[in-house]
Amino acid sequence: MKREDEPEYREYVAARLESLRRIAFLLCHDWHAADDLVSTVLLKLYRSWSRARRADNLDAYVRGMLTHAWLDERRRPWRRERPAAELPETATAPAEPEDRSGIGRLLRSLGPRQRAVVVLRFYCDLSVEQTAGLLGISAGTVKSQSARGLETLRGLATKAIAEGRR
């Protein structure tokens, strides 16, 4: 990056950092992993700033980078490791401070691709075409994944409400 481009990059990152963290959290449901993911994406953005800033919609471009980075991270071999039968210490449930409605728990029940579609479509408010372009899938796939994801979320929410009334 050229030195004269750095202030523009810093201003962009400062204005959108919290939004990127929230999107990353909705994808991976772990604040530490979300911070790592955002850091990775911001480093890539820094390297390609001169090209990225010419994008028609820079925010959509960066959200696409974030989503692809998360999907790539899920494919890594170490992600397939399984924990041992006995843990060395007692673990506690992760705290989700911004998850008052339990939507984070419900989103975790969706598969990675379906979760990405639901987050991009309904949290980031992207169109079907924008979501398809970011994920490299067809518009029909976005529509079907959205419908299935929402159906799953509605069923789980209904079940959780029914169990809460007992």
C-alpha positions as CSV (number, residue, x, y, z in Angstrom):
1,M,0.0,0.0,0.0
2,K,1.2,3.5,-0.8
3,R,1.7,5.7,2.2
4,E,-0.8,8.3,0.9
5,D,-3.5,5.6,0.8
6,E,-3.1,4.6,4.5
7,P,-5.3,7.3,6.0
8,E,-8.2,6.3,3.7
9,Y,-7.7,2.6,4.7
10,R,-7.5,3.5,8.4
11,E,-10.7,5.6,8.2
12,Y,-12.6,2.8,6.5
13,V,-11.5,0.2,9.0
14,A,-12.3,2.5,12.0
15,A,-15.8,3.1,10.7
16,R,-16.6,-0.5,10.0
17,L,-14.7,-2.6,12.6
18,E,-17.5,-3.2,15.0
19,S,-19.9,-4.2,12.1
20,L,-17.3,-6.6,10.7
21,R,-16.9,-8.1,14.2
22,R,-20.6,-8.7,14.6
23,I,-20.9,-10.3,11.2
24,A,-17.9,-12.6,12.0
25,F,-19.5,-13.5,15.3
26,L,-22.8,-14.4,13.7
27,L,-20.9,-16.7,11.3
28,C,-18.6,-18.4,13.8
29,H,-20.3,-17.8,17.3
30,D,-17.0,-17.2,19.1
31,W,-15.7,-13.7,19.8
32,H,-12.1,-14.8,19.8
33,A,-12.5,-16.6,16.4
34,A,-14.4,-13.6,15.1
35,D,-11.6,-11.2,16.0
36,D,-9.1,-13.5,14.4
37,L,-11.2,-13.7,11.3
38,V,-11.6,-9.9,11.1
39,S,-7.8,-9.5,11.6
40,T,-7.1,-11.9,8.7
41,V,-9.5,-10.1,6.4
42,L,-8.2,-6.6,7.3
43,L,-4.7,-7.8,6.6
44,K,-5.8,-9.1,3.2
45,L,-7.7,-5.8,2.6
46,Y,-4.6,-3.8,3.5
47,R,-2.5,-5.7,1.0
48,S,-5.1,-5.2,-1.8
49,W,-6.4,-1.8,-0.8
50,S,-5.6,-0.1,-4.1
51,R,-7.6,-2.7,-6.0
52,A,-10.4,-3.1,-3.4
53,R,-11.2,0.6,-3.0
54,R,-12.1,0.7,-6.6
55,A,-14.9,-1.8,-6.1
56,D,-18.5,-0.6,-6.8
57,N,-19.5,-1.5,-3.3
58,L,-16.6,-1.7,-0.9
59,D,-18.7,-2.9,2.0
60,A,-20.1,-5.8,0.0
61,Y,-16.6,-6.7,-1.2
62,V,-15.2,-6.8,2.4
63,R,-18.2,-8.8,3.6
64,G,-17.5,-11.3,0.8
65,M,-13.9,-11.5,1.9
66,L,-15.1,-12.1,5.5
67,T,-17.5,-14.8,4.5
68,H,-15.0,-16.6,2.2
69,A,-12.3,-16.4,4.9
70,W,-14.7,-18.0,7.4
71,L,-15.7,-20.8,5.0
72,D,-12.0,-21.4,4.2
73,E,-11.2,-21.6,7.9
74,R,-13.9,-24.2,8.4
75,R,-12.2,-26.4,5.7
76,R,-8.9,-26.4,7.5
77,P,-7.7,-29.9,8.6
78,W,-7.3,-29.0,12.2
79,R,-11.0,-28.2,12.4
80,R,-11.7,-31.9,11.9
81,E,-9.9,-32.8,15.2
82,R,-12.1,-34.2,17.8
83,P,-11.7,-33.6,21.6
84,A,-10.6,-36.3,23.9
85,A,-13.1,-38.2,26.0
86,E,-12.0,-36.5,29.2
87,L,-11.2,-32.9,29.5
88,P,-8.4,-31.7,31.8
89,E,-10.7,-29.1,33.4
90,T,-14.3,-28.3,33.6
91,A,-15.4,-26.0,30.7
92,T,-18.1,-23.4,31.0
93,A,-20.6,-22.4,28.3
94,P,-19.4,-19.5,26.2
95,A,-21.0,-16.2,26.9
96,E,-22.8,-14.4,24.2
97,P,-23.3,-10.9,25.5
98,E,-25.2,-9.6,22.5
99,D,-27.4,-12.6,22.1
100,R,-30.4,-11.7,24.2
101,S,-33.0,-13.5,22.0
102,G,-31.1,-16.8,21.6
103,I,-30.7,-16.3,17.9
104,G,-27.0,-17.2,18.1
105,R,-27.8,-20.6,19.5
106,L,-30.4,-21.1,16.8
107,L,-27.9,-20.0,14.0
108,R,-25.4,-22.6,15.3
109,S,-27.8,-25.3,14.3
110,L,-27.5,-24.4,10.6
111,G,-24.7,-25.7,8.4
112,P,-21.9,-23.3,7.4
113,R,-23.2,-22.5,3.9
114,Q,-26.8,-22.1,5.1
115,R,-25.7,-19.9,8.0
116,A,-23.6,-17.7,5.7
117,V,-26.6,-17.3,3.4
118,V,-29.0,-16.4,6.2
119,V,-26.5,-13.9,7.8
120,L,-25.7,-12.2,4.5
121,R,-29.4,-12.1,3.4
122,F,-31.0,-11.0,6.6
123,Y,-28.4,-9.5,8.9
124,C,-26.4,-7.7,6.2
125,D,-29.6,-7.1,4.2
126,L,-28.0,-8.2,0.8
127,S,-30.1,-9.1,-2.2
128,V,-30.3,-12.7,-3.5
129,E,-28.0,-11.7,-6.4
130,Q,-25.5,-10.0,-4.1
131,T,-25.4,-13.0,-1.8
132,A,-25.0,-15.4,-4.7
133,G,-22.2,-13.3,-6.1
134,L,-20.3,-13.1,-2.8
135,L,-20.6,-16.9,-2.2
136,G,-20.1,-17.9,-5.8
137,I,-23.4,-19.8,-6.0
138,S,-26.5,-19.5,-8.0
139,A,-29.4,-17.3,-7.1
140,G,-31.6,-20.4,-6.9
141,T,-29.3,-21.9,-4.3
142,V,-29.4,-18.7,-2.3
143,K,-33.2,-18.8,-2.4
144,S,-33.5,-22.5,-1.4
145,Q,-30.8,-22.2,1.3
146,S,-32.6,-19.1,2.7
147,A,-36.0,-20.9,2.7
148,R,-34.6,-24.0,4.4
149,G,-32.6,-22.0,6.9
150,L,-35.5,-19.9,7.9
151,E,-37.7,-23.0,8.1
152,T,-35.2,-24.6,10.4
153,L,-34.9,-21.5,12.5
154,R,-38.7,-21.1,12.9
155,G,-39.0,-24.8,13.9
156,L,-36.3,-24.5,16.5
157,A,-37.6,-21.2,17.8
158,T,-41.1,-22.7,18.2
159,K,-39.7,-25.7,19.9
160,A,-37.7,-23.5,22.3
161,I,-40.7,-21.4,23.1
162,A,-42.8,-24.5,23.8
163,E,-40.2,-26.0,26.1
164,G,-39.9,-22.6,27.9
165,R,-43.6,-22.7,28.8
166,R,-43.4,-26.1,30.4
